[in-house]
C-alpha cells in the first residue's frame, strides 16, 4: 500500500515559481512511471507531467514552464513550476501513471495577484 504525500504548494503571483515535492512510504519512485496531475474546480483531473528514468513528457499547457524530476537519493519526486499563470491554479497530485495507487490529499497551488 502506497501513500503519496504532496507538499510545496501555496499562493504565488503570476510569473512566480513553486517547487512541489512528493514523498511516499514503502515505494521507490524510480521503479515506476510517475506523474504529476492537477485538478481545478469544476474540471477533470489533468495529466501534467510524467517521468521514467531520463524520459519526460508534459502537457502542452505547461511545456517550457514546468520540469518534472526525481531525486533518487532522497526518493522524492519534484515538479518545478516557473512562469506560473492563473490557469495553473489547481490541486496538484502525484501518482504512478499506469498503476495508480490511492490519491493523496494533494497540494494547493493558487496563482493570483
C-alpha positions as CSV (number, residue, x, y, z in Angstrom):
1,X,0.0,0.0,0.0
2,X,1.4,3.3,-1.1
3,X,0.6,6.7,0.5
4,X,1.6,9.7,-1.5
5,X,2.2,12.9,0.3
6,X,2.4,16.1,-1.8
7,X,3.8,19.4,-0.5
8,X,5.2,22.7,-1.6
9,X,2.0,24.4,-2.8
10,X,0.9,27.9,-1.9
11,X,-0.1,31.2,-3.1
12,X,2.1,32.8,-5.8
13,X,1.8,35.7,-8.1
14,X,1.6,35.3,-11.9
15,X,5.1,34.8,-13.2
16,X,6.3,33.3,-10.0
17,X,7.7,29.9,-9.2
18,X,7.0,27.0,-6.9
19,X,8.6,23.6,-6.4
20,X,6.3,20.8,-5.4
21,X,7.5,17.6,-3.7
22,X,6.1,14.2,-3.5
23,X,7.1,11.6,-0.9
24,X,5.8,8.1,-0.4
25,X,6.1,5.3,2.1
26,X,7.0,1.8,1.0
27,X,7.6,2.8,-2.5
28,X,10.5,3.5,-4.8
29,X,9.8,6.2,-7.3
30,X,12.4,5.1,-9.8
31,X,10.6,1.7,-10.1
32,X,7.5,3.2,-11.8
33,X,6.4,5.7,-14.4
34,X,5.5,8.6,-12.2
35,X,3.3,11.6,-13.0
36,X,2.0,14.8,-11.6
37,X,-1.6,15.6,-12.1
38,X,-3.8,18.6,-11.3
39,X,-7.4,19.2,-10.8
40,X,-9.0,22.7,-10.9
41,X,-12.5,23.4,-9.6
42,X,-15.2,22.1,-11.9
43,X,-12.6,20.3,-14.2
44,X,-11.4,16.8,-14.7
45,X,-8.1,15.6,-13.3
46,X,-5.4,16.5,-15.8
47,X,-2.1,14.8,-16.5
48,X,0.6,17.4,-16.2
49,X,4.0,15.7,-16.4
50,X,5.4,12.2,-16.5
51,X,8.9,10.8,-15.8
52,X,10.6,7.4,-16.1
53,X,14.3,7.3,-15.9
54,X,15.5,10.1,-18.1
55,X,12.4,10.3,-20.2
56,X,9.9,13.1,-19.5
57,X,6.7,14.3,-21.1
58,X,4.5,17.3,-20.4
59,X,1.1,18.6,-21.2
60,X,1.2,21.2,-23.9
61,X,-0.2,23.8,-21.4
62,X,3.0,23.5,-19.2
63,X,5.7,22.7,-21.7
64,X,8.7,25.0,-21.3
65,X,7.5,26.2,-17.8
66,X,7.3,23.0,-15.7
67,X,10.0,20.4,-15.0
68,X,9.5,17.0,-13.5
69,X,12.4,15.3,-11.8
70,X,13.4,12.6,-9.5
71,X,16.0,12.7,-6.7
72,X,16.7,9.0,-6.3
73,X,19.0,9.6,-3.3
74,X,16.1,11.2,-1.5
75,X,13.4,9.1,-3.2
76,X,11.5,12.2,-3.9
77,X,9.5,13.4,-6.9
78,X,9.5,17.1,-7.8
79,X,7.7,19.4,-10.0
80,X,9.4,22.7,-10.6
81,X,6.9,25.3,-11.8
82,X,8.0,28.5,-13.3
83,X,6.3,31.4,-15.1
84,X,3.1,30.4,-13.3
85,X,-0.2,31.5,-14.7
86,X,-3.6,31.8,-13.1
87,X,-4.7,28.8,-15.2
88,X,-2.2,26.7,-13.3
89,X,-4.4,27.1,-10.2
90,X,-5.4,23.6,-9.0
91,X,-4.7,20.9,-6.5
92,X,-1.7,19.0,-7.6
93,X,-1.2,15.3,-7.0
94,X,1.4,12.7,-7.7
95,X,0.8,9.1,-8.6
96,X,2.0,6.2,-10.7
97,X,1.0,6.7,-14.3
98,X,-0.2,3.2,-15.2
99,X,-0.9,1.5,-12.0
100,X,-2.0,4.3,-9.7
101,X,-2.3,3.9,-6.0
102,X,-4.7,5.8,-3.8
103,X,-4.7,9.5,-4.3
104,X,-3.1,11.7,-1.6
105,X,-4.6,14.9,-0.4
106,X,-2.6,16.9,-3.0
107,X,-1.2,20.3,-2.5
108,X,-3.0,23.5,-3.4
109,X,-1.4,25.9,-5.9
110,X,-3.0,29.2,-6.3
111,X,-1.7,31.7,-8.8
112,X,-3.2,35.1,-8.2
113,X,-2.2,38.7,-7.7
